[in-house]
Amino acid sequence: ESNESFDFDIKQTGLYKKAQDIEKKSRDFYLKKANEVEEKHQKELFLKLADEEKKHYLLLDNIIEFVSMPETWLENAEFFHFEEY
């Protein structure tokens, strides 16, 4: 057992939050485009892309949670931290 401690840079979470903002804007863009097109396959493609951006956002959310509270996150490893795809 190690008594070593780690100091996590809080600024790192700011970078992940900025990335989340970009993912949200991308998702909003694809949802808007999906509403603008008439053709079914185009609409499906835009919705699929929007769904991928949502997954990226949620992944970043988990990274932020881990970086912010690594001890708690690892202690609760029996809990599933990610949504099913």
MOPAC internal coordinates of N, CA, C and O (Angstrom, degrees):
PM7 1SCF
backbone

  N    0.0000 0     0.00 0     0.00 0    0    0    0
  C    1.4592 1     0.00 0     0.00 0    1    0    0
  C    1.5260 1   108.96 1     0.00 0    2    1    0
  O    1.2310 1   121.12 1   -48.82 1    3    2    1
  N    1.2884 1   115.47 1   131.18 1    3    2    1
  C    1.4573 1   121.10 1  -177.47 1    5    3    2
  C    1.5229 1   110.27 1  -102.16 1    6    5    3
  O    1.2310 1   121.26 1   -38.74 1    7    6    5
  N    1.3034 1   115.20 1   141.26 1    7    6    5
  C    1.4649 1   120.48 1   175.31 1    9    7    6
  C    1.5152 1   111.17 1   -98.84 1   10    9    7
  O    1.2310 1   121.16 1  -167.54 1   11   10    9
  N    1.3093 1   115.40 1    12.46 1   11   10    9
  C    1.4563 1   121.06 1  -179.61 1   13   11   10
  C    1.5220 1   109.63 1   -67.91 1   14   13   11
  O    1.2310 1   120.46 1   -42.11 1   15   14   13
  N    1.3194 1   116.72 1   137.89 1   15   14   13
  C    1.4641 1   120.08 1   177.44 1   17   15   14
  C    1.5201 1   109.04 1  -117.39 1   18   17   15
  O    1.2310 1   121.71 1   -24.35 1   19   18   17
  N    1.3004 1   114.34 1   155.65 1   19   18   17
  C    1.4556 1   120.67 1  -179.47 1   21   19   18
  C    1.5171 1   108.91 1  -119.85 1   22   21   19
  O    1.2310 1   121.11 1   -37.00 1   23   22   21
  N    1.3179 1   115.49 1   143.00 1   23   22   21
  C    1.4574 1   121.33 1   177.55 1   25   23   22
  C    1.5256 1   107.61 1  -108.02 1   26   25   23
  O    1.2310 1   120.70 1   -68.67 1   27   26   25
  N    1.3213 1   116.26 1   111.33 1   27   26   25
  C    1.4594 1   120.57 1  -179.46 1   29   27   26
  C    1.5194 1   109.48 1   -89.55 1   30   29   27
  O    1.2310 1   121.16 1   -47.64 1   31   30   29
  N    1.3048 1   115.39 1   132.36 1   31   30   29
  C    1.4574 1   121.99 1  -178.99 1   33   31   30
  C    1.5283 1   109.10 1   -73.89 1   34   33   31
  O    1.2310 1   120.83 1   -63.97 1   35   34   33
  N    1.3160 1   116.02 1   116.03 1   35   34   33
  C    1.4643 1   121.13 1  -179.09 1   37   35   34
  C    1.5271 1   111.12 1   -61.59 1   38   37   35
  O    1.2310 1   119.67 1   150.24 1   39   38   37
  N    1.3259 1   118.23 1   -29.76 1   39   38   37
  C    1.4593 1   121.06 1  -179.94 1   41   39   38
  C    1.5252 1   111.53 1   -60.93 1   42   41   39
  O    1.2310 1   120.63 1   155.28 1   43   42   41
  N    1.3228 1   116.40 1   -24.72 1   43   42   41
  C    1.4586 1   120.47 1   179.14 1   45   43   42
  C    1.5298 1   110.77 1   -60.22 1   46   45   43
  O    1.2310 1   120.11 1   141.81 1   47   46   45
  N    1.3236 1   117.39 1   -38.19 1   47   46   45
  C    1.4620 1   119.60 1   179.35 1   49   47   46
  C    1.5234 1   110.89 1   -64.72 1   50   49   47
  O    1.2310 1   120.38 1   147.79 1   51   50   49
  N    1.3187 1   116.88 1   -32.21 1   51   50   49
  C    1.4640 1   120.41 1   177.42 1   53   51   50
  C    1.5173 1   112.00 1   -61.53 1   54   53   51
  O    1.2310 1   120.71 1   141.83 1   55   54   53
  N    1.3227 1   116.25 1   -38.17 1   55   54   53
  C    1.4686 1   120.24 1   177.36 1   57   55   54
  C    1.5209 1   110.99 1   -65.04 1   58   57   55
  O    1.2310 1   120.78 1   137.68 1   59   58   57
  N    1.3193 1   116.11 1   -42.32 1   59   58   57
  C    1.4674 1   119.62 1   179.13 1   61   59   58
  C    1.5307 1   111.12 1   -66.68 1   62   61   59
  O    1.2310 1   120.47 1   143.81 1   63   62   61
  N    1.3200 1   116.71 1   -36.19 1   63   62   61
  C    1.4686 1   119.72 1   177.86 1   65   63   62
  C    1.5270 1   110.80 1   -67.52 1   66   65   63
  O    1.2310 1   120.55 1   143.29 1   67   66   65
  N    1.3257 1   116.55 1   -36.71 1   67   66   65
  C    1.4715 1   120.30 1   176.07 1   69   67   66
  C    1.5283 1   109.48 1   -63.55 1   70   69   67
  O    1.2310 1   120.67 1   137.64 1   71   70   69
  N    1.3292 1   116.32 1   -42.36 1   71   70   69
  C    1.4676 1   120.43 1   177.26 1   73   71   70
  C    1.5234 1   110.36 1   -62.22 1   74   73   71
  O    1.2310 1   120.12 1   142.80 1   75   74   73
  N    1.3247 1   117.37 1   -37.20 1   75   74   73
  C    1.4669 1   120.58 1   176.59 1   77   75   74
  C    1.5255 1   111.08 1   -62.62 1   78   77   75
  O    1.2310 1   120.51 1   139.40 1   79   78   77
  N    1.3178 1   116.64 1   -40.60 1   79   78   77
  C    1.4686 1   120.19 1   177.63 1   81   79   78
  C    1.5278 1   110.72 1   -59.15 1   82   81   79
  O    1.2310 1   120.98 1   138.20 1   83   82   81
  N    1.3285 1   115.73 1   -41.80 1   83   82   81
  C    1.4685 1   120.21 1   179.35 1   85   83   82
  C    1.5236 1   110.33 1   -65.10 1   86   85   83
  O    1.2310 1   120.31 1   137.47 1   87   86   85
  N    1.3338 1   117.01 1   -42.53 1   87   86   85
  C    1.4691 1   120.69 1   178.54 1   89   87   86
  C    1.5311 1   110.50 1   -62.81 1   90   89   87
  O    1.2310 1   120.28 1   139.52 1   91   90   89
  N    1.3344 1   117.08 1   -40.48 1   91   90   89
  C    1.4685 1   120.54 1   179.61 1   93   91   90
  C    1.5253 1   110.71 1   -64.75 1   94   93   91
  O    1.2310 1   120.45 1   136.50 1   95   94   93
  N    1.3239 1   116.74 1   -43.50 1   95   94   93
  C    1.4676 1   120.08 1   178.80 1   97   95   94
  C    1.5270 1   110.80 1   -63.66 1   98   97   95
  O    1.2310 1   120.61 1   140.94 1   99   98   97
  N    1.3229 1   116.43 1   -39.06 1   99   98   97
  C    1.4664 1   120.13 1   178.05 1  101   99   98
  C    1.5229 1   110.22 1   -64.54 1  102  101   99
  O    1.2310 1   120.55 1   136.23 1  103  102  101
  N    1.3317 1   116.55 1   -43.77 1  103  102  101
  C    1.4690 1   120.38 1   178.88 1  105  103  102
  C    1.5283 1   110.57 1   -61.28 1  106  105  103
  O    1.2310 1   120.55 1   133.78 1  107  106  105
  N    1.3261 1   116.55 1   -46.22 1  107  106  105
  C    1.4653 1   120.62 1   178.76 1  109  107  106
  C    1.5307 1   110.84 1   -59.31 1  110  109  107
  O    1.2310 1   120.43 1   139.97 1  111  110  109
  N    1.3283 1   116.78 1   -40.03 1  111  110  109
  C    1.4614 1   121.74 1   178.32 1  113  111  110
  C    1.5315 1   110.70 1   -60.09 1  114  113  111
  O    1.2310 1   120.60 1   130.74 1  115  114  113
  N    1.3358 1   116.46 1   -49.26 1  115  114  113
  C    1.4672 1   120.25 1  -178.46 1  117  115  114
  C    1.5266 1   112.00 1   -66.05 1  118  117  115
  O    1.2310 1   120.13 1   143.16 1  119  118  117
  N    1.3219 1   117.36 1   -36.84 1  119  118  117
  C    1.4645 1   119.89 1   177.14 1  121  119  118
  C    1.5279 1   110.81 1   -65.66 1  122  121  119
  O    1.2310 1   120.73 1   140.21 1  123  122  121
  N    1.3227 1   116.22 1   -39.79 1  123  122  121
  C    1.4690 1   120.57 1   177.72 1  125  123  122
  C    1.5237 1   110.26 1   -62.78 1  126  125  123
  O    1.2310 1   120.71 1   134.39 1  127  126  125
  N    1.3291 1   116.25 1   -45.61 1  127  126  125
  C    1.4682 1   120.26 1   179.38 1  129  127  126
  C    1.5258 1   111.05 1   -63.68 1  130  129  127
  O    1.2310 1   120.43 1   142.57 1  131  130  129
  N    1.3297 1   116.78 1   -37.43 1  131  130  129
  C    1.4710 1   120.43 1   178.53 1  133  131  130
  C    1.5260 1   110.71 1   -61.73 1  134  133  131
  O    1.2310 1   120.45 1   145.38 1  135  134  133
  N    1.3177 1   116.74 1   -34.62 1  135  134  133
  C    1.4671 1   120.59 1   178.66 1  137  135  134
  C    1.5236 1   112.60 1   -77.15 1  138  137  135
  O    1.2310 1   120.53 1   159.20 1  139  138  137
  N    1.3247 1   116.59 1   -20.80 1  139  138  137
  C    1.4654 1   120.56 1  -177.76 1  141  139  138
  C    1.5229 1   113.52 1   -85.82 1  142  141  139
  O    1.2310 1   120.01 1   152.45 1  143  142  141
  N    1.3303 1   117.60 1   -27.55 1  143  142  141
  C    1.4682 1   119.85 1  -175.23 1  145  143  142
  C    1.5247 1   110.95 1   -88.98 1  146  145  143
  O    1.2310 1   121.34 1   -28.72 1  147  146  145
  N    1.3197 1   115.04 1   151.28 1  147  146  145
  C    1.4654 1   121.47 1  -179.97 1  149  147  146
  C    1.5280 1   111.77 1   -96.37 1  150  149  147
  O    1.2310 1   121.06 1   144.49 1  151  150  149
  N    1.3274 1   115.57 1   -35.51 1  151  150  149
  C    1.4579 1   120.94 1  -173.01 1  153  151  150
  C    1.5350 1   110.53 1   -69.62 1  154  153  151
  O    1.2310 1   120.91 1   -49.15 1  155  154  153
  N    1.3364 1   115.86 1   130.85 1  155  154  153
  C    1.4613 1   123.01 1  -173.67 1  157  155  154
  C    1.5327 1   112.79 1   -57.86 1  158  157  155
  O    1.2310 1   119.97 1   133.84 1  159  158  157
  N    1.3253 1   117.66 1   -46.16 1  159  158  157
  C    1.4664 1   120.96 1  -176.56 1  161  159  158
  C    1.5307 1   111.63 1   -67.38 1  162  161  159
  O    1.2310 1   120.73 1   143.76 1  163  162  161
  N    1.3232 1   116.21 1   -36.24 1  163  162  161
  C    1.4669 1   119.30 1   176.34 1  165  163  162
  C    1.5270 1   110.30 1   -65.39 1  166  165  163
  O    1.2310 1   121.12 1   135.49 1  167  166  165
  N    1.3357 1   115.47 1   -44.51 1  167  166  165
  C    1.4645 1   120.68 1   179.06 1  169  167  166
  C    1.5292 1   110.33 1   -59.29 1  170  169  167
  O    1.2310 1   120.43 1   134.79 1  171  170  169
  N    1.3448 1   116.79 1   -45.21 1  171  170  169
  C    1.4652 1   121.12 1   179.60 1  173  171  170
  C    1.5282 1   111.44 1   -61.60 1  174  173  171
  O    1.2310 1   120.65 1   139.66 1  175  174  173
  N    1.3210 1   116.36 1   -40.34 1  175  174  173
  C    1.4610 1   120.73 1   179.42 1  177  175  174
  C    1.5270 1   110.72 1   -63.22 1  178  177  175
  O    1.2310 1   120.35 1   132.77 1  179  178  177
  N    1.3218 1   116.93 1   -47.23 1  179  178  177
  C    1.4625 1   119.99 1   179.62 1  181  179  178
  C    1.5305 1   111.47 1   -63.05 1  182  181  179
  O    1.2310 1   120.36 1   141.52 1  183  182  181
  N    1.3278 1   116.91 1   -38.48 1  183  182  181
  C    1.4623 1   120.02 1   178.40 1  185  183  182
  C    1.5270 1   111.36 1   -67.38 1  186  185  183
  O    1.2310 1   120.64 1   142.64 1  187  186  185
  N    1.3229 1   116.39 1   -37.36 1  187  186  185
  C    1.4693 1   120.15 1   177.43 1  189  187  186
  C    1.5302 1   110.32 1   -65.72 1  190  189  187
  O    1.2310 1   120.61 1   137.41 1  191  190  189
  N    1.3210 1   116.43 1   -42.59 1  191  190  189
  C    1.4663 1   119.98 1   177.31 1  193  191  190
  C    1.5335 1   110.99 1   -62.46 1  194  193  191
  O    1.2310 1   120.54 1   139.35 1  195  194  193
  N    1.3280 1   116.58 1   -40.65 1  195  194  193
  C    1.4652 1   120.59 1   177.87 1  197  195  194
  C    1.5234 1   110.41 1   -62.49 1  198  197  195
  O    1.2310 1   120.55 1   140.89 1  199  198  197
  N    1.3306 1   116.56 1   -39.11 1  199  198  197
  C    1.4601 1   120.82 1   178.61 1  201  199  198
  C    1.5316 1   111.10 1   -64.70 1  202  201  199
  O    1.2310 1   120.36 1   141.46 1  203  202  201
  N    1.3144 1   116.92 1   -38.54 1  203  202  201
  C    1.4704 1   120.71 1   177.41 1  205  203  202
  C    1.5264 1   110.71 1   -63.59 1  206  205  203
  O    1.2310 1   120.63 1   139.47 1  207  206  205
  N    1.3254 1   116.40 1   -40.53 1  207  206  205
  C    1.4651 1   119.90 1   178.54 1  209  207  206
  C    1.5288 1   110.44 1   -64.09 1  210  209  207
  O    1.2310 1   120.37 1   143.34 1  211  210  209
  N    1.3258 1   116.90 1   -36.66 1  211  210  209
  C    1.4658 1   120.94 1   176.90 1  213  211  210
  C    1.5281 1   110.26 1   -63.01 1  214  213  211
  O    1.2310 1   120.44 1   138.34 1  215  214  213
  N    1.3295 1   116.77 1   -41.66 1  215  214  213
  C    1.4688 1   120.59 1   178.34 1  217  215  214
  C    1.5255 1   110.94 1   -62.92 1  218  217  215
  O    1.2310 1   120.86 1   139.29 1  219  218  217
  N    1.3242 1   115.96 1   -40.71 1  219  218  217
  C    1.4653 1   119.91 1   177.61 1  221  219  218
  C    1.5336 1   110.06 1   -61.62 1  222  221  219
  O    1.2310 1   120.90 1   137.30 1  223  222  221
  N    1.3356 1   115.88 1   -42.70 1  223  222  221
  C    1.4639 1   121.29 1   179.35 1  225  223  222
  C    1.5269 1   110.47 1   -59.48 1  226  225  223
  O    1.2310 1   120.84 1   133.61 1  227  226  225
  N    1.3392 1   116.01 1   -46.39 1  227  226  225
  C    1.4628 1   120.53 1  -178.82 1  229  227  226
  C    1.5276 1   111.66 1   -66.88 1  230  229  227
  O    1.2310 1   120.43 1   143.16 1  231  230  229
  N    1.3088 1   116.79 1   -36.84 1  231  230  229
  C    1.4613 1   120.38 1   176.57 1  233  231  230
  C    1.5314 1   110.19 1   -62.42 1  234  233  231
  O    1.2310 1   120.87 1   135.95 1  235  234  233
  N    1.3174 1   115.93 1   -44.05 1  235  234  233
  C    1.4648 1   119.96 1   177.12 1  237  235  234
  C    1.5258 1   111.09 1   -63.03 1  238  237  235
  O    1.2310 1   120.44 1   144.74 1  239  238  237
  N    1.3301 1   116.76 1   -35.26 1  239  238  237
  C    1.4591 1   121.27 1   176.92 1  241  239  238
  C    1.5294 1   110.37 1   -60.30 1  242  241  239
  O    1.2310 1   120.60 1   137.18 1  243  242  241
  N    1.3224 1   116.46 1   -42.82 1  243  242  241
  C    1.4620 1   120.68 1   178.03 1  245  243  242
  C    1.5248 1   111.58 1   -66.90 1  246  245  243
  O    1.2310 1   120.22 1   142.45 1  247  246  245
  N    1.3177 1   117.19 1   -37.55 1  247  246  245
  C    1.4681 1   120.54 1   177.55 1  249  247  246
  C    1.5283 1   109.85 1   -64.44 1  250  249  247
  O    1.2310 1   120.46 1   136.51 1  251  250  249
  N    1.3295 1   116.72 1   -43.49 1  251  250  249
  C    1.4683 1   121.04 1   178.41 1  253  251  250
  C    1.5261 1   109.94 1   -60.39 1  254  253  251
  O    1.2310 1   120.66 1   135.77 1  255  254  253
  N    1.3247 1   116.35 1   -44.23 1  255  254  253
  C    1.4653 1   120.64 1   179.28 1  257  255  254
  C    1.5282 1   110.29 1   -61.09 1  258  257  255
  O    1.2310 1   120.27 1   135.09 1  259  258  257
  N    1.3202 1   117.10 1   -44.91 1  259  258  257
  C    1.4614 1   120.95 1  -179.32 1  261  259  258
  C    1.5229 1   111.59 1   -64.53 1  262  261  259
  O    1.2310 1   120.29 1   134.24 1  263  262  261
  N    1.3254 1   117.05 1   -45.76 1  263  262  261
  C    1.4660 1   121.03 1  -178.42 1  265  263  262
  C    1.5292 1   110.51 1   -66.31 1  266  265  263
  O    1.2310 1   120.48 1   145.89 1  267  266  265
  N    1.3252 1   116.68 1   -34.11 1  267  266  265
  C    1.4627 1   120.98 1  -178.45 1  269  267  266
  C    1.5260 1   112.62 1   -75.90 1  270  269  267
  O    1.2310 1   120.53 1   143.85 1  271  270  269
  N    1.3332 1   116.60 1   -36.15 1  271  270  269
  C    1.4625 1   120.61 1  -175.34 1  273  271  270
  C    1.5300 1   110.44 1  -140.66 1  274  273  271
  O    1.2310 1   119.16 1  -115.21 1  275  274  273
  N    1.3202 1   119.20 1    64.79 1  275  274  273
  C    1.4662 1   120.13 1  -174.57 1  277  275  274
  C    1.5217 1   113.66 1   -62.04 1  278  277  275
  O    1.2310 1   119.98 1   144.72 1  279  278  277
  N    1.3381 1   117.64 1   -35.28 1  279  278  277
  C    1.4613 1   119.33 1  -179.02 1  281  279  278
  C    1.5267 1   110.79 1   -65.41 1  282  281  279
  O    1.2310 1   120.40 1   132.47 1  283  282  281
  N    1.3061 1   116.84 1   -47.53 1  283  282  281
  C    1.4613 1   121.42 1   179.93 1  285  283  282
  C    1.5134 1   111.03 1   -64.09 1  286  285  283
  O    1.2310 1   120.67 1   137.22 1  287  286  285
  N    1.3133 1   116.33 1   -42.78 1  287  286  285
  C    1.4631 1   121.02 1  -177.51 1  289  287  286
  C    1.5153 1   110.37 1   -61.60 1  290  289  287
  O    1.2310 1   120.37 1   135.47 1  291  290  289
  N    1.3300 1   116.90 1   -44.53 1  291  290  289
  C    1.4600 1   120.47 1  -178.75 1  293  291  290
  C    1.5201 1   111.91 1   -74.54 1  294  293  291
  O    1.2310 1   119.67 1   146.43 1  295  294  293
  N    1.3137 1   118.23 1   -33.57 1  295  294  293
  C    1.4594 1   120.75 1   177.00 1  297  295  294
  C    1.5155 1   111.00 1   -62.92 1  298  297  295
  O    1.2310 1   120.47 1   149.56 1  299  298  297
  N    1.3192 1   116.70 1   -30.44 1  299  298  297
  C    1.4548 1   121.66 1  -179.20 1  301  299  298
  C    1.5185 1   111.33 1   -99.59 1  302  301  299
  O    1.2310 1   120.57 1  -145.27 1  303  302  301
  N    1.3176 1   116.52 1    34.73 1  303  302  301
  C    1.4653 1   120.55 1  -176.30 1  305  303  302
  C    1.5185 1   112.60 1   -62.30 1  306  305  303
  O    1.2310 1   120.31 1   158.77 1  307  306  305
  N    1.3458 1   117.01 1   -21.23 1  307  306  305
  C    1.4615 1   117.92 1   178.27 1  309  307  306
  C    1.5308 1   111.77 1   -70.67 1  310  309  307
  O    1.2310 1   120.70 1   163.72 1  311  310  309
  N    1.3145 1   116.27 1   -16.28 1  311  310  309
  C    1.4569 1   119.82 1   176.75 1  313  311  310
  C    1.5178 1   109.00 1   -86.83 1  314  313  311
  O    1.2310 1   120.97 1   -40.66 1  315  314  313
  N    1.2924 1   115.76 1   139.34 1  315  314  313
  C    1.4603 1   121.72 1  -178.19 1  317  315  314
  C    1.5169 1   108.05 1   -81.92 1  318  317  315
  O    1.2310 1   120.21 1   -60.08 1  319  318  317
  N    1.3275 1   117.21 1   119.92 1  319  318  317
  C    1.4649 1   121.49 1  -174.31 1  321  319  318
  C    1.5289 1   113.83 1   -92.35 1  322  321  319
  O    1.2310 1   119.82 1   172.81 1  323  322  321
  N    1.3089 1   117.95 1    -7.19 1  323  322  321
  C    1.4563 1   120.51 1  -175.10 1  325  323  322
  C    1.5187 1   110.47 1  -120.88 1  326  325  323
  O    1.2310 1   121.08 1   -33.66 1  327  326  325
  N    1.3251 1   115.54 1   146.34 1  327  326  325
  C    1.4576 1   120.60 1   175.70 1  329  327  326
  C    1.5195 1   109.99 1   -74.86 1  330  329  327
  O    1.2310 1   120.99 1   -26.66 1  331  330  329
  N    1.3167 1   115.71 1   153.34 1  331  330  329
  C    1.4612 1   120.44 1   174.83 1  333  331  330
  C    1.5165 1   109.47 1   -69.72 1  334  333  331
  O    1.2310 1   120.46 1   -36.17 1  335  334  333
  N    1.3099 1   116.72 1   143.83 1  335  334  333
  C    1.4656 1   121.09 1   176.48 1  337  335  334
  C    1.5027 1   109.33 1   -87.95 1  338  337  335
  O    1.2310 1   120.10 1   180.00 1  339  338  337

